Amino acid sequence: MTPVLGVALLYGIYTYLRARGRDRWRPRCASEDSGMSPFRASAGFTDSWGHFGFEVSDGVAIVTFDRPDRLNALTFEVYADLRDLLGELEQRDDVRVLVITGSGRGFCSGGDVDEIIGALQGMGSSRLLEFTRMTGAVVERIRRLPLPVIAAVNGVAAGAGAVIALASDIRILAESASLSFLFTRVGLSGGDMGAAYLLPRVVGLGRASELLFLGEKIEADYAMAIGLATRVVADADLTSEARSLAQELASGPAFAYAATKMMIDRELDMDLGAAIEFEAFAQALLMTSEDHAEFYRAFTGKRPPEWKGR
């Protein structure tokens, strides 16, 4: 790797991680308790989101798709709100983990046939491109978000709902849950919202080809067998399992988690030499972090570390 590329990688690591370790670079005039990054514009955070449930407690943010009568099918407004929320989360000091789930029997059944697919029929190509870019931005922001993202899949996850679960870092499925990438079944490409990029990297090229071509229902046990599910739990245990894992992550070294997610995400398209160099720069940066110093103090003091996330 050339020195120029090395410097570029280091700068990329810095800009990606400063949202999680922002206090190391915080200007003296910024309040430690403001709940907002000093690198954010003057606009405050959105107080409420009208198209899904949203709550934050003890470092864990929970998004709940809340159209149970429609199996939480997405509308234009849900897509737009979710895209914008994901853009805000990395600037919030009070969020260390994101959980995405659904109410009722469904996680998310994809785009609403009446409210989205019907409306798209009358749109021109420029407006359609605006829509598809908006949906893709949701997935890209999940992957770029320097937080662990947990999908707690409580039921049907179809189409865009399946891709949102796929884009999450950890997928916990209830035993009754299922996924289906059913885009071809409505006459569209199986490669939507990044599915053709992400799915082969999770389950392999052969299985991804089959799943994207056929759009068949993937039961929870099969999803577990092929690596699409991280865990499968009893329906009654899904919420507690997801919250327990989220709380464990929220109380951990958030700066290190952000670095780890970036490594996983970016190194998918690097050769081994570039990946090792990338990790070397990142590790050198984290060796200057407060959390790494805290580990050593805790280890020598024979006590648990108190992670600060910076």
C-alpha positions in Angstrom: 0.0 0.0 0.0 1.3 3.4 -0.9 1.8 6.2 1.7 -0.9 8.3 0.0 -3.4 5.4 0.2 -2.4 4.9 3.8 -3.1 8.5 4.7 -6.4 8.3 2.8 -7.3 5.2 4.8 -6.4 6.9 8.1 -8.5 9.9 7.3 -11.4 7.6 6.3 -11.1 5.8 9.6 -11.0 9.1 11.5 -14.1 10.6 9.8 -16.0 7.3 10.1 -15.2 6.8 13.7 -15.4 10.3 15.1 -19.2 10.0 15.5 -18.6 7.2 18.1 -15.4 8.7 19.7 -16.4 12.3 19.1 -15.4 13.5 22.6 -11.7 13.1 21.7 -12.1 15.8 19.1 -14.8 17.9 20.8 -14.2 21.7 20.8 -13.9 23.1 24.3 -17.0 25.2 23.8 -19.2 22.2 23.2 -21.2 20.7 26.1 -20.4 17.2 27.2 -24.0 16.6 28.0 -25.6 18.2 24.9 -26.5 14.9 23.4 -25.4 16.2 20.0 -22.1 16.0 18.0 -20.3 19.3 17.7 -19.9 18.4 14.1 -23.6 18.7 13.4 -25.3 21.7 11.8 -27.5 24.0 13.9 -30.8 22.0 13.4 -31.8 19.9 16.3 -32.8 16.3 16.3 -36.3 15.3 15.2 -38.5 15.1 18.2 -40.9 12.4 16.9 -41.4 10.2 13.9 -44.9 9.9 12.6 -44.7 6.7 10.6 -43.1 4.2 13.0 -42.5 3.8 16.7 -39.2 5.2 18.0 -37.8 5.1 21.5 -34.4 5.5 23.2 -33.5 4.0 26.6 -30.1 3.2 28.2 -28.2 3.6 24.9 -30.6 1.5 22.9 -32.8 2.9 20.1 -35.7 0.9 18.9 -37.5 1.4 15.7 -40.9 -0.5 15.5 -42.7 -0.7 12.2 -46.3 0.0 13.2 -48.9 -0.9 10.6 -49.8 -4.3 11.9 -53.0 -4.5 9.9 -50.8 -4.4 6.7 -48.0 -6.6 8.1 -46.1 -3.3 8.5 -45.9 -2.7 4.8 -43.8 0.3 3.9 -45.2 3.6 2.5 -43.3 6.5 0.9 -43.4 8.3 4.2 -42.0 5.3 6.2 -39.1 5.0 3.8 -38.3 8.7 4.0 -38.6 8.9 7.8 -36.4 5.8 8.2 -33.7 7.2 5.8 -33.7 10.5 7.7 -33.6 8.9 11.2 -30.6 6.8 10.2 -28.9 10.0 9.1 -29.4 11.5 12.6 -28.5 8.5 14.7 -24.8 8.6 14.2 -24.8 12.2 15.6 -26.6 11.3 18.8 -24.5 10.7 21.9 -27.3 8.8 23.6 -27.6 5.9 21.1 -25.1 3.1 21.0 -27.2 0.3 19.4 -30.2 0.2 17.1 -32.9 -2.5 17.2 -35.4 -2.7 14.3 -38.6 -4.8 14.8 -42.3 -4.9 13.9 -45.6 -4.9 15.7 -48.1 -7.7 15.3 -47.5 -10.7 13.1 -45.1 -9.1 10.7 -41.6 -7.6 10.7 -42.1 -5.8 7.4 -43.9 -7.1 4.3 -42.1 -4.7 1.9 -43.6 -2.0 -0.1 -47.4 -1.5 0.2 -49.0 -2.7 -3.0 -51.7 0.0 -2.9 -49.8 2.9 -1.6 -46.5 2.4 -3.3 -46.7 0.0 -6.2 -49.9 1.4 -7.5 -48.7 5.0 -7.2 -45.4 4.1 -9.0 -47.4 3.1 -12.1 -48.1 6.7 -13.0 -44.6 8.1 -12.4 -42.0 9.1 -14.9 -38.4 7.7 -15.0 -36.9 10.6 -13.1 -39.4 10.3 -10.2 -39.0 6.5 -10.2 -35.2 6.9 -9.9 -35.7 9.3 -7.0 -37.8 6.6 -5.2 -35.4 3.8 -5.8 -32.5 5.9 -4.6 -34.4 6.7 -1.5 -35.0 3.0 -0.7 -31.4 2.2 -1.4 -30.3 5.0 0.9 -32.0 3.2 3.8 -29.9 0.1 3.3 -26.7 2.1 2.7 -27.2 4.1 5.9 -27.8 0.9 7.9 -24.5 -0.4 6.7 -22.6 3.0 7.2 -24.1 3.6 10.6 -21.3 3.2 13.2 -23.5 1.3 15.6 -24.5 -2.3 15.8 -27.9 -2.8 14.2 -30.1 -5.7 15.3 -33.1 -6.9 13.3 -35.5 -8.6 15.7 -37.6 -10.4 13.0 -41.0 -11.2 14.6 -42.8 -12.5 11.6 -43.0 -12.0 7.8 -40.0 -10.1 6.3 -40.6 -9.9 2.6 -39.2 -7.8 -0.2 -37.8 -4.6 1.2 -38.4 -5.9 4.7 -36.1 -8.8 4.0 -33.4 -6.5 2.7 -33.6 -4.3 5.8 -33.1 -7.4 8.0 -30.3 -8.5 5.7 -28.5 -5.2 6.0 -28.6 -5.4 9.8 -25.5 -6.6 11.6 -27.3 -9.2 13.6 -30.6 -11.0 12.7 -32.5 -12.6 15.5 -35.5 -14.5 14.1 -38.6 -15.8 16.0 -39.3 -19.4 15.2 -42.4 -18.4 13.3 -40.5 -15.7 11.3 -39.7 -16.0 7.6 -37.9 -14.0 4.9 -38.4 -13.8 1.2 -36.7 -11.8 -1.4 -39.7 -11.8 -3.7 -38.8 -9.0 -6.2 -38.8 -11.2 -9.2 -42.3 -12.4 -8.3 -43.6 -8.9 -9.0 -41.6 -8.7 -12.3 -38.6 -6.7 -10.9 -34.9 -7.5 -10.6 -33.9 -9.6 -7.6 -31.2 -7.1 -7.1 -33.0 -4.3 -5.2 -31.8 -2.0 -2.4 -28.4 -3.8 -2.4 -29.8 -7.3 -2.0 -27.6 -8.7 -4.9 -24.5 -7.1 -3.2 -25.2 -8.2 0.4 -26.9 -11.6 0.1 -24.0 -13.4 -1.6 -21.7 -12.1 1.0 -23.9 -13.6 3.7 -25.0 -17.0 2.3 -22.7 -17.5 -0.7 -23.2 -16.9 -4.5 -25.0 -20.1 -5.2 -27.6 -19.9 -2.5 -28.1 -16.2 -3.1 -28.7 -16.8 -6.7 -31.4 -19.3 -5.9 -33.1 -17.1 -3.2 -33.1 -14.0 -5.5 -34.2 -15.8 -8.6 -37.1 -17.7 -7.0 -38.1 -15.4 -4.2 -39.3 -18.3 -2.1 -40.2 -18.2 1.5 -37.2 -18.9 3.8 -38.3 -20.4 7.1 -36.4 -19.5 10.3 -34.7 -22.9 10.7 -33.5 -22.9 7.1 -32.3 -19.3 7.5 -30.3 -20.4 10.5 -28.8 -23.3 8.6 -27.5 -21.2 5.7 -26.2 -18.3 7.9 -29.0 -15.8 7.1 -30.2 -15.8 10.7 -27.8 -15.2 13.5 -30.1 -16.7 16.2 -33.5 -18.3 16.2 -35.5 -18.1 19.4 -39.0 -18.9 20.6 -41.6 -16.3 19.6 -42.2 -15.4 23.2 -38.5 -14.8 23.8 -37.7 -12.6 20.8 -38.2 -9.2 22.5 -36.2 -10.1 25.6 -33.4 -11.8 23.6 -33.0 -8.7 21.3 -33.1 -6.3 24.2 -30.7 -8.3 26.3 -28.2 -8.4 23.4 -28.7 -4.7 22.6 -28.1 -3.9 26.3 -24.9 -5.9 26.3 -23.6 -4.1 23.3 -24.7 -0.7 24.6 -22.7 -1.2 27.7 -19.6 -2.2 25.8 -16.8 -0.3 24.0 -18.8 1.6 21.4 -15.7 3.1 19.6 -14.3 -0.4 19.1 -17.6 -1.7 17.8 -17.7 1.2 15.3 -14.3 0.3 14.1 -15.2 -3.4 13.8 -18.3 -2.7 11.8 -16.3 -0.5 9.4 -13.6 -3.2 9.0 -16.3 -5.8 8.2 -18.1 -3.5 5.7 -15.1 -2.0 3.9 -12.9 -5.0 3.7 -15.4 -7.0 1.7 -14.0 -5.3 -1.4 -10.3 -5.2 -0.5 -7.5 -7.6 -1.2 -5.8 -9.1 1.9 -2.8 -6.7 1.8 -5.1 -3.6 1.7 -7.3 -5.1 4.5 -4.3 -5.8 6.8 -3.0 -2.3 6.2 -6.5 -0.8 6.9 -6.7 -2.7 10.1 -3.2 -1.7 11.1 -4.2 2.0 10.8 -7.4 1.5 12.6 -5.8 -0.5 15.5 -3.1 2.2 15.9 -5.8 4.8 16.2 -7.8 2.8 18.8 -4.6 2.3 20.8 -4.9 6.0 21.6 -8.5 5.7 22.7 -9.8 6.3 26.2 -11.4 2.8 26.2 -8.1 1.1 25.5 -6.4 3.0 28.3 -9.4 2.1 30.5 -9.0 -1.6 29.7 -5.4 -1.5 30.9 -6.3 0.4 34.1 -9.1 -2.0 34.8 -6.9 -5.1 34.1 -4.1 -3.9 36.4 -6.5 -2.8 39.0 -8.4 -6.1 38.9 -11.8 -4.6 38.2 -14.3 -4.5 35.3 -13.6 -1.8 32.7 -16.0 1.2 32.6 -16.4 1.8 28.9 -16.8 5.4 27.7 -17.2 4.8 24.0 -14.3 7.0 23.0 
